[in-house]
Amino acid sequence: MTDVVNVLKDLISIDSNCNISNKDLVNYIKDKLSMFEVTEFLLKKGDLDLYNLIIKVRGLSNESPLVFVGHTDTVPGDLGWPSSFLQAREDNGRIYGLGASDMKGGIASLISAVLSLKERPKNDLYIILSADEEGSGKGARDIIKKFSLKNARVVVMEPTTRKIVYAQKGCLDLKVSIGGKSIHSSYANAEYNESNNAINKALRVCNALTDYSRVIEQKQDSLMEHPHLTISMIKGGTAQNSTAGNCDITLSRRMTMDETIKETYEEIKDIIDKECTEAEVSVIFEGEPFHTDKNSSFIKDIAKISRDFLGPTEFNFKKSWTEAAIFSKWGETVIFGPGDESECHKSNESIAIDDLIKFTQIYKKLIEDEDYSLKNA
């Protein structure tokens, strides 16, 4: 079996943060898996050339393909690292480096598993690696437009702290832009500020949205707890001695399965309009929720294999959004990958070497043995 630790160290050493091209990393992966069918799609993002990658391992049948999904970009490295975040460091059974958990660890485990195969898999195997997941999610949406699969079984290799994630909340991020009139603050009084100061208008909107957030959190959901809303940024004004001529509010709304993006947007827009009719509301990001039946044969397969390597199986839903919602259009989908969710997007990110090894074994077993659940029922 290819040394998964060395593969991860190689991946970490190649900078692929979301502000630069992922070309170098894609070239490394293409070289590693060059014996299979490789298709590369150029994705333009402003001046950046990004690349989506699809690798096919031809199986004995094309009827129910097994699909592993990952993303090649990371968040940018920050100054909080004790050493270079592109120089993988091994310490106390863990590998440290940018993207170790999110999600170069999953990619390393899959590469190692695929390279260890001795025979063709029973079903076609696809490796889908998207660009720009940490940005707009444009990469995955581009893949869906250009490539289609039916009756697939999809594994999204995001870190799940050894839990099988079969559902996730939807996400709607909005920007609320509020205009006002800017005058010297010495000429403004309470009445003027209420009518013309953009920050005062924004405060009324924020108070209404806070009340709304308390209401929606009372909607208990058996699968995903409840929906919620967070006001994440407020920016307004230009000087301490002027009334604000503008104010922007950024908010993030998380949705359960019975909510749609369209209905949620209209609900929030109505609340904002009642407080400030001239406010402009624009969508920053939108992603539907998804859910796969926990009792499906595919999840039972994964659960049985997981128990052999990781012990008792735990299931969970995901509060944050991943590309699983996009690729679930192809078939039954789970999120299941090495690494701890708490390690994502943080300084000194790391992953346990034991996780890398165990998930390499799990992925290999899943690829090789499609009828696992029937034979172990």
Buried (B, 14 or more C-beta within 10 A) or exposed (E): EBEBBEBBBBBBBBBBBBEEBBBEBBBBBBEBBEEBEBEBBEBEBEEBEBBBBBBBBEBEEEEBBBBBBBBBBBBEBEEEBEEEBBEBBBEEEBBBBBBBBBBBBBBBBBBBBBBBEEEEBBBBBBBBBBBBBBBEBBBBBBBBEEBEBEEBBBBBBBBBBBBBBBBBBBBBBBBBBBBBEBBEBEEBEEEBBEEBBBBBBBBBBBEBBEEBBEEBEEEEBEBBBEBBBEBEEBEBBEEEEBBBBBBBBBBBBBBBBEBBBEEBBEEBBEBBEEBBEEBEBEEEEBBBBBBBEBEBEBBBBBBBBBEEBBEEBBEBBBEEBBBBBBBBBBBBBBBBBBBBBEBBEBEBBBBBBEBBBBBBBBBBBBBBBBEBBEEEE
